[in-house]
């Protein structure tokens, strides 16, 4: 008996849903954003940072938890803003 044959119907349905989610355009985009070396920063129209990827951490030297919720002007030189 295979592993799948031991699973309940609801477990198989959940497994198929998870597999389908991994193939979704949103998952694919998230994988690209998460694996790129480029800085990708999401923000509101007011300039409040809402998302921050690993590329941004490497380039700007701040971890996501340090900048999310703060204004993007944090990244500009103080004498220019």
Biopython code that builds the backbone (N, CA, C, O; Angstrom):
import numpy as np
from Bio.PDB.StructureBuilder import StructureBuilder

atoms = [
    (1, "UNK", "N", (0.848, -1.184, 0.000)),
    (1, "UNK", "CA", (0.000, 0.000, 0.000)),
    (1, "UNK", "C", (0.893, 1.246, 0.000)),
    (1, "UNK", "O", (1.818, 1.353, 0.805)),
    (2, "UNK", "N", (0.611, 2.176, -0.898)),
    (2, "UNK", "CA", (1.403, 3.403, -0.987)),
    (2, "UNK", "C", (0.952, 4.404, 0.079)),
    (2, "UNK", "O", (-0.096, 4.254, 0.706)),
    (3, "UNK", "N", (1.779, 5.421, 0.257)),
    (3, "UNK", "CA", (1.470, 6.478, 1.228)),
    (3, "UNK", "C", (0.127, 7.134, 0.900)),
    (3, "UNK", "O", (-0.651, 7.441, 1.803)),
    (4, "UNK", "N", (-0.140, 7.346, -0.372)),
    (4, "UNK", "CA", (-1.380, 8.023, -0.779)),
    (4, "UNK", "C", (-2.604, 7.155, -0.528)),
    (4, "UNK", "O", (-3.686, 7.671, -0.247)),
    (5, "UNK", "N", (-2.442, 5.866, -0.625)),
    (5, "UNK", "CA", (-3.572, 4.966, -0.390)),
    (5, "UNK", "C", (-3.962, 4.942, 1.086)),
    (5, "UNK", "O", (-5.095, 4.601, 1.424)),
    (6, "UNK", "N", (-3.032, 5.301, 1.960)),
    (6, "UNK", "CA", (-3.303, 5.330, 3.392)),
    (6, "UNK", "C", (-3.981, 6.622, 3.830)),
    (6, "UNK", "O", (-4.487, 6.714, 4.949)),
    (7, "UNK", "N", (-3.993, 7.616, 2.953)),
    (7, "UNK", "CA", (-4.560, 8.921, 3.303)),
    (7, "UNK", "C", (-6.072, 8.909, 3.169)),
    (7, "UNK", "O", (-6.633, 8.208, 2.327)),
    (8, "UNK", "N", (-6.720, 9.697, 4.015)),
    (8, "UNK", "CA", (-8.173, 9.852, 3.908)),
    (8, "UNK", "C", (-8.496, 10.744, 2.709)),
    (8, "UNK", "O", (-7.623, 11.422, 2.166)),
    (9, "UNK", "N", (-9.738, 10.728, 2.318)),
    (9, "UNK", "CA", (-10.172, 11.561, 1.193)),
    (9, "UNK", "C", (-9.907, 13.035, 1.473)),
    (9, "UNK", "O", (-9.443, 13.754, 0.589)),
    (10, "UNK", "N", (-10.193, 13.495, 2.687)),
    (10, "UNK", "CA", (-9.982, 14.910, 3.026)),
    (10, "UNK", "C", (-8.493, 15.255, 3.019)),
    (10, "UNK", "O", (-8.117, 16.360, 2.629)),
    (11, "UNK", "N", (-7.640, 14.315, 3.449)),
    (11, "UNK", "CA", (-6.201, 14.552, 3.404)),
    (11, "UNK", "C", (-5.701, 14.665, 1.966)),
    (11, "UNK", "O", (-4.854, 15.506, 1.664)),
    (12, "UNK", "N", (-6.223, 13.822, 1.083)),
    (12, "UNK", "CA", (-5.845, 13.887, -0.331)),
    (12, "UNK", "C", (-6.300, 15.197, -0.968)),
    (12, "UNK", "O", (-5.569, 15.795, -1.758)),
    (13, "UNK", "N", (-7.495, 15.636, -0.627)),
    (13, "UNK", "CA", (-8.011, 16.903, -1.164)),
    (13, "UNK", "C", (-7.129, 18.056, -0.702)),
    (13, "UNK", "O", (-6.789, 18.931, -1.498)),
    (14, "UNK", "N", (-6.755, 18.066, 0.574)),
    (14, "UNK", "CA", (-5.890, 19.116, 1.097)),
    (14, "UNK", "C", (-4.526, 19.094, 0.409)),
    (14, "UNK", "O", (-3.980, 20.148, 0.082)),
    (15, "UNK", "N", (-3.977, 17.908, 0.190)),
    (15, "UNK", "CA", (-2.694, 17.777, -0.501)),
    (15, "UNK", "C", (-2.779, 18.329, -1.922)),
    (15, "UNK", "O", (-1.858, 19.006, -2.380)),
    (16, "UNK", "N", (-3.860, 18.050, -2.610)),
    (16, "UNK", "CA", (-4.044, 18.569, -3.970)),
    (16, "UNK", "C", (-4.204, 20.088, -3.971)),
    (16, "UNK", "O", (-3.688, 20.765, -4.859)),
    (17, "UNK", "N", (-4.910, 20.621, -2.986)),
    (17, "UNK", "CA", (-5.050, 22.084, -2.881)),
    (17, "UNK", "C", (-3.692, 22.743, -2.649)),
    (17, "UNK", "O", (-3.381, 23.764, -3.263)),
    (18, "UNK", "N", (-2.886, 22.158, -1.765)),
    (18, "UNK", "CA", (-1.550, 22.703, -1.514)),
    (18, "UNK", "C", (-0.705, 22.657, -2.779)),
    (18, "UNK", "O", (0.009, 23.611, -3.087)),
    (19, "UNK", "N", (-0.784, 21.556, -3.507)),
    (19, "UNK", "CA", (-0.031, 21.436, -4.758)),
    (19, "UNK", "C", (-0.476, 22.502, -5.758)),
    (19, "UNK", "O", (0.358, 23.132, -6.409)),
    (20, "UNK", "N", (-1.765, 22.700, -5.878)),
    (20, "UNK", "CA", (-2.277, 23.715, -6.804)),
    (20, "UNK", "C", (-1.843, 25.114, -6.392)),
    (20, "UNK", "O", (-1.547, 25.943, -7.252)),
    (21, "UNK", "N", (-1.799, 25.391, -5.094)),
    (21, "UNK", "CA", (-1.346, 26.696, -4.614)),
    (21, "UNK", "C", (0.114, 26.927, -4.970)),
    (21, "UNK", "O", (0.511, 28.057, -5.252)),
    (22, "UNK", "N", (0.918, 25.866, -4.958)),
    (22, "UNK", "CA", (2.332, 26.002, -5.305)),
    (22, "UNK", "C", (2.517, 26.354, -6.775)),
    (22, "UNK", "O", (3.562, 26.875, -7.165)),
    (23, "UNK", "N", (1.526, 26.076, -7.575)),
    (23, "UNK", "CA", (1.594, 26.376, -9.003)),
    (23, "UNK", "C", (0.920, 27.693, -9.367)),
    (23, "UNK", "O", (0.904, 28.073, -10.537)),
    (24, "UNK", "N", (0.374, 28.381, -8.400)),
    (24, "UNK", "CA", (-0.363, 29.609, -8.678)),
    (24, "UNK", "C", (0.585, 30.733, -9.078)),
    (24, "UNK", "O", (1.750, 30.729, -8.681)),
    (25, "UNK", "N", (0.102, 31.692, -9.857)),
    (25, "UNK", "CA", (0.936, 32.846, -10.229)),
    (25, "UNK", "C", (1.430, 33.623, -9.011)),
    (25, "UNK", "O", (2.538, 34.158, -9.019)),
    (26, "UNK", "N", (0.602, 33.683, -7.960)),
    (26, "UNK", "CA", (1.007, 34.396, -6.757)),
    (26, "UNK", "C", (2.193, 33.706, -6.094)),
    (26, "UNK", "O", (3.122, 34.374, -5.641)),
    (27, "UNK", "N", (2.171, 32.380, -6.034)),
    (27, "UNK", "CA", (3.283, 31.645, -5.439)),
    (27, "UNK", "C", (4.542, 31.823, -6.277)),
    (27, "UNK", "O", (5.635, 32.011, -5.742)),
    (28, "UNK", "N", (4.380, 31.761, -7.596)),
    (28, "UNK", "CA", (5.527, 31.933, -8.481)),
    (28, "UNK", "C", (6.155, 33.314, -8.294)),
    (28, "UNK", "O", (7.377, 33.435, -8.215)),
    (29, "UNK", "N", (5.323, 34.352, -8.221)),
    (29, "UNK", "CA", (5.826, 35.711, -8.004)),
    (29, "UNK", "C", (6.518, 35.820, -6.645)),
    (29, "UNK", "O", (7.577, 36.438, -6.534)),
    (30, "UNK", "N", (5.929, 35.226, -5.624)),
    (30, "UNK", "CA", (6.538, 35.250, -4.295)),
    (30, "UNK", "C", (7.898, 34.553, -4.302)),
    (30, "UNK", "O", (8.828, 35.002, -3.632)),
    (31, "UNK", "N", (8.017, 33.470, -5.047)),
    (31, "UNK", "CA", (9.292, 32.756, -5.138)),
    (31, "UNK", "C", (10.341, 33.611, -5.837)),
    (31, "UNK", "O", (11.505, 33.613, -5.436)),
    (32, "UNK", "N", (9.942, 34.332, -6.873)),
    (32, "UNK", "CA", (10.873, 35.212, -7.588)),
    (32, "UNK", "C", (11.339, 36.344, -6.678)),
    (32, "UNK", "O", (12.535, 36.615, -6.570)),
    (33, "UNK", "N", (10.393, 36.992, -6.033)),
    (33, "UNK", "CA", (10.729, 38.111, -5.138)),
    (33, "UNK", "C", (11.625, 37.634, -3.996)),
    (33, "UNK", "O", (12.560, 38.333, -3.603)),
    (34, "UNK", "N", (11.342, 36.461, -3.470)),
    (34, "UNK", "CA", (12.109, 35.945, -2.362)),
    (34, "UNK", "C", (13.505, 35.484, -2.711)),
    (34, "UNK", "O", (14.378, 35.426, -1.845)),
    (35, "UNK", "N", (13.727, 35.154, -3.974)),
    (35, "UNK", "CA", (15.028, 34.590, -4.344)),
    (35, "UNK", "C", (15.931, 35.544, -5.127)),
    (35, "UNK", "O", (17.087, 35.209, -5.387)),
    (36, "UNK", "N", (15.443, 36.699, -5.500)),
    (36, "UNK", "CA", (16.249, 37.623, -6.283)),
    (36, "UNK", "C", (17.235, 38.391, -5.402)),
    (36, "UNK", "O", (17.007, 38.578, -4.207)),
    (37, "UNK", "N", (18.315, 38.823, -6.007)),
    (37, "UNK", "CA", (19.282, 39.671, -5.293)),
    (37, "UNK", "C", (18.907, 41.146, -5.382)),
    (37, "UNK", "O", (19.502, 41.983, -4.704)),
    (38, "UNK", "N", (17.927, 41.461, -6.213)),
    (38, "UNK", "CA", (17.475, 42.845, -6.368)),
    (38, "UNK", "C", (16.625, 43.248, -5.169)),
    (38, "UNK", "O", (15.913, 42.423, -4.596)),
    (39, "UNK", "N", (16.704, 44.508, -4.801)),
    (39, "UNK", "CA", (15.873, 45.025, -3.716)),
    (39, "UNK", "C", (14.459, 45.248, -4.250)),
    (39, "UNK", "O", (14.266, 45.976, -5.224)),
    (40, "UNK", "N", (13.486, 44.627, -3.615)),
    (40, "UNK", "CA", (12.084, 44.833, -3.968)),
    (40, "UNK", "C", (11.379, 45.302, -2.708)),
    (40, "UNK", "O", (11.300, 44.585, -1.711)),
    (41, "UNK", "N", (10.873, 46.516, -2.779)),
    (41, "UNK", "CA", (10.270, 47.160, -1.611)),
    (41, "UNK", "C", (8.835, 47.535, -1.955)),
    (41, "UNK", "O", (8.588, 48.208, -2.955)),
    (42, "UNK", "N", (7.899, 47.103, -1.135)),
    (42, "UNK", "CA", (6.511, 47.503, -1.294)),
    (42, "UNK", "C", (6.223, 48.647, -0.352)),
    (42, "UNK", "O", (6.741, 48.684, 0.764)),
    (43, "UNK", "N", (5.390, 49.591, -0.796)),
    (43, "UNK", "CA", (5.042, 50.710, 0.084)),
    (43, "UNK", "C", (3.688, 51.285, -0.285)),
    (43, "UNK", "O", (3.184, 51.082, -1.389)),
    (44, "UNK", "N", (3.119, 52.000, 0.655)),
    (44, "UNK", "CA", (1.849, 52.672, 0.426)),
    (44, "UNK", "C", (2.091, 53.932, -0.400)),
    (44, "UNK", "O", (3.237, 54.306, -0.649)),
    (45, "UNK", "N", (1.022, 54.577, -0.819)),
    (45, "UNK", "CA", (1.150, 55.827, -1.557)),
    (45, "UNK", "C", (1.787, 56.920, -0.713)),
    (45, "UNK", "O", (2.355, 57.869, -1.253)),
    (46, "UNK", "N", (1.697, 56.794, 0.597)),
    (46, "UNK", "CA", (2.315, 57.765, 1.510)),
    (46, "UNK", "C", (3.786, 57.459, 1.787)),
    (46, "UNK", "O", (4.442, 58.200, 2.519)),
    (47, "UNK", "N", (4.310, 56.376, 1.210)),
    (47, "UNK", "CA", (5.712, 56.038, 1.392)),
    (47, "UNK", "C", (6.014, 55.149, 2.579)),
    (47, "UNK", "O", (7.177, 55.003, 2.955)),
    (48, "UNK", "N", (4.999, 54.553, 3.179)),
    (48, "UNK", "CA", (5.226, 53.649, 4.305)),
    (48, "UNK", "C", (5.573, 52.269, 3.753)),
    (48, "UNK", "O", (4.841, 51.717, 2.931)),
    (49, "UNK", "N", (6.689, 51.721, 4.208)),
    (49, "UNK", "CA", (7.171, 50.435, 3.719)),
    (49, "UNK", "C", (6.270, 49.319, 4.241)),
    (49, "UNK", "O", (6.015, 49.216, 5.441)),
    (50, "UNK", "N", (5.792, 48.478, 3.308)),
    (50, "UNK", "CA", (4.889, 47.379, 3.661)),
    (50, "UNK", "C", (5.519, 46.012, 3.429)),
    (50, "UNK", "O", (5.083, 45.026, 4.022)),
    (51, "UNK", "N", (6.531, 45.937, 2.581)),
    (51, "UNK", "CA", (7.230, 44.670, 2.352)),
    (51, "UNK", "C", (8.674, 44.943, 1.968)),
    (51, "UNK", "O", (9.002, 45.999, 1.426)),
    (52, "UNK", "N", (9.529, 43.975, 2.259)),
    (52, "UNK", "CA", (10.978, 44.170, 2.139)),
    (52, "UNK", "C", (11.591, 42.800, 1.929)),
    (52, "UNK", "O", (11.474, 41.941, 2.803)),
    (53, "UNK", "N", (12.245, 42.569, 0.789)),
    (53, "UNK", "CA", (12.795, 41.242, 0.533)),
    (53, "UNK", "C", (14.258, 41.126, 0.959)),
    (53, "UNK", "O", (14.864, 42.097, 1.413)),
    (54, "UNK", "N", (14.817, 39.921, 0.807)),
    (54, "UNK", "CA", (16.214, 39.661, 1.189)),
    (54, "UNK", "C", (17.174, 40.534, 0.397)),
    (54, "UNK", "O", (18.195, 40.968, 0.931)),
    (55, "UNK", "N", (16.864, 40.799, -0.872)),
    (55, "UNK", "CA", (17.718, 41.672, -1.671)),
    (55, "UNK", "C", (17.818, 43.058, -1.064)),
    (55, "UNK", "O", (18.896, 43.652, -1.044)),
    (56, "UNK", "N", (16.702, 43.579, -0.569)),
    (56, "UNK", "CA", (16.706, 44.888, 0.089)),
    (56, "UNK", "C", (17.522, 44.833, 1.378)),
    (56, "UNK", "O", (18.232, 45.783, 1.709)),
    (57, "UNK", "N", (17.420, 43.725, 2.101)),
    (57, "UNK", "CA", (18.226, 43.576, 3.319)),
    (57, "UNK", "C", (19.714, 43.649, 2.981)),
    (57, "UNK", "O", (20.482, 44.328, 3.663)),
    (58, "UNK", "N", (20.110, 42.945, 1.925)),
    (58, "UNK", "CA", (21.527, 42.913, 1.546)),
    (58, "UNK", "C", (22.021, 44.263, 1.042)),
    (58, "UNK", "O", (23.144, 44.666, 1.347)),
    (59, "UNK", "N", (21.205, 44.952, 0.285)),
    (59, "UNK", "CA", (21.626, 46.233, -0.308)),
    (59, "UNK", "C", (21.615, 47.368, 0.716)),
    (59, "UNK", "O", (22.562, 48.150, 0.795)),
    (60, "UNK", "N", (20.539, 47.450, 1.497)),
    (60, "UNK", "CA", (20.384, 48.586, 2.411)),
    (60, "UNK", "C", (20.848, 48.313, 3.834)),
    (60, "UNK", "O", (21.027, 49.251, 4.612)),
    (61, "UNK", "N", (21.045, 47.045, 4.189)),
    (61, "UNK", "CA", (21.563, 46.718, 5.514)),
    (61, "UNK", "C", (20.549, 46.708, 6.641)),
    (61, "UNK", "O", (20.932, 46.616, 7.807)),
    (62, "UNK", "N", (19.265, 46.801, 6.323)),
    (62, "UNK", "CA", (18.206, 46.738, 7.332)),
    (62, "UNK", "C", (17.441, 45.427, 7.161)),
    (62, "UNK", "O", (17.208, 44.985, 6.036)),
    (63, "UNK", "N", (17.054, 44.811, 8.264)),
    (63, "UNK", "CA", (16.170, 43.657, 8.210)),
    (63, "UNK", "C", (14.735, 44.154, 8.018)),
    (63, "UNK", "O", (14.410, 45.289, 8.365)),
    (64, "UNK", "N", (13.890, 43.296, 7.466)),
    (64, "UNK", "CA", (12.495, 43.662, 7.221)),
    (64, "UNK", "C", (11.824, 44.169, 8.497)),
    (64, "UNK", "O", (11.097, 45.162, 8.461)),
    (65, "UNK", "N", (12.060, 43.502, 9.609)),
    (65, "UNK", "CA", (11.399, 43.893, 10.863)),
    (65, "UNK", "C", (11.813, 45.292, 11.316)),
    (65, "UNK", "O", (11.112, 45.913, 12.115)),
    (66, "UNK", "N", (12.939, 45.792, 10.818)),
    (66, "UNK", "CA", (13.410, 47.125, 11.198)),
    (66, "UNK", "C", (12.754, 48.234, 10.374)),
    (66, "UNK", "O", (12.659, 49.373, 10.834)),
    (67, "UNK", "N", (12.299, 47.909, 9.158)),
    (67, "UNK", "CA", (11.812, 48.970, 8.268)),
    (67, "UNK", "C", (10.327, 48.924, 7.962)),
    (67, "UNK", "O", (9.738, 49.953, 7.630)),
    (68, "UNK", "N", (9.709, 47.761, 8.063)),
    (68, "UNK", "CA", (8.277, 47.675, 7.750)),
    (68, "UNK", "C", (7.511, 48.561, 8.726)),
    (68, "UNK", "O", (7.672, 48.461, 9.942)),
    (69, "UNK", "N", (6.683, 49.423, 8.167)),
    (69, "UNK", "CA", (5.920, 50.383, 8.960)),
    (69, "UNK", "C", (6.573, 51.756, 9.027)),
    (69, "UNK", "O", (5.960, 52.719, 9.489)),
    (70, "UNK", "N", (7.816, 51.846, 8.565)),
    (70, "UNK", "CA", (8.522, 53.139, 8.570)),
    (70, "UNK", "C", (8.443, 53.761, 7.185)),
    (70, "UNK", "O", (8.091, 53.086, 6.218)),
    (71, "UNK", "N", (8.767, 55.031, 7.085)),
    (71, "UNK", "CA", (8.694, 55.746, 5.817)),
    (71, "UNK", "C", (9.922, 55.467, 4.964)),
    (71, "UNK", "O", (11.021, 55.286, 5.488)),
    (72, "UNK", "N", (9.735, 55.432, 3.658)),
    (72, "UNK", "CA", (10.801, 55.159, 2.702)),
    (72, "UNK", "C", (11.917, 56.204, 2.770)),
    (72, "UNK", "O", (13.042, 55.936, 2.349)),
    (73, "UNK", "N", (11.614, 57.386, 3.296)),
    (73, "UNK", "CA", (12.652, 58.424, 3.417)),
    (73, "UNK", "C", (13.797, 57.966, 4.319)),
    (73, "UNK", "O", (14.872, 58.568, 4.320)),
    (74, "UNK", "N", (13.566, 56.912, 5.077)),
    (74, "UNK", "CA", (14.621, 56.313, 5.888)),
    (74, "UNK", "C", (15.840, 55.967, 5.024)),
    (74, "UNK", "O", (16.969, 55.962, 5.514)),
    (75, "UNK", "N", (15.611, 55.682, 3.756)),
    (75, "UNK", "CA", (16.690, 55.241, 2.880)),
    (75, "UNK", "C", (17.411, 56.383, 2.171)),
    (75, "UNK", "O", (18.449, 56.164, 1.547)),
    (76, "UNK", "N", (16.877, 57.594, 2.259)),
    (76, "UNK", "CA", (17.503, 58.711, 1.583)),
    (76, "UNK", "C", (18.496, 59.421, 2.508)),
    (76, "UNK", "O", (18.295, 59.470, 3.722)),
    (77, "UNK", "N", (19.552, 59.960, 1.936)),
    (77, "UNK", "CA", (20.503, 60.705, 2.769)),
    (77, "UNK", "C", (19.797, 61.849, 3.505)),
    (77, "UNK", "O", (18.937, 62.515, 2.929)),
    (78, "UNK", "N", (20.146, 62.075, 4.746)),
    (78, "UNK", "CA", (19.462, 63.070, 5.575)),
    (78, "UNK", "C", (19.573, 64.498, 5.028)),
    (78, "UNK", "O", (18.689, 65.323, 5.261)),
    (79, "UNK", "N", (20.642, 64.785, 4.311)),
    (79, "UNK", "CA", (20.797, 66.138, 3.787)),
    (79, "UNK", "C", (20.024, 66.359, 2.478)),
    (79, "UNK", "O", (20.060, 67.451, 1.911)),
    (80, "UNK", "N", (19.333, 65.329, 2.008)),
    (80, "UNK", "CA", (18.602, 65.455, 0.742)),
    (80, "UNK", "C", (17.090, 65.383, 0.904)),
    (80, "UNK", "O", (16.361, 65.443, -0.086)),
    (81, "UNK", "N", (16.630, 65.260, 2.087)),
    (81, "UNK", "CA", (15.186, 65.182, 2.259)),
    (81, "UNK", "C", (14.718, 66.123, 3.329)),
    (81, "UNK", "O", (13.521, 66.192, 3.611)),
]
sb = StructureBuilder()
sb.init_structure("model")
sb.init_model(0)
sb.init_chain("A")
sb.init_seg("    ")
for serial, (resi, resn, name, xyz) in enumerate(atoms, 1):
    if name == "N":
        sb.init_residue(resn, " ", resi, " ")
    sb.init_atom(name, np.array(xyz, "f"), 0.0, 1.0, " ", f" {name:<3s}", serial, name[0])
structure = sb.get_structure()
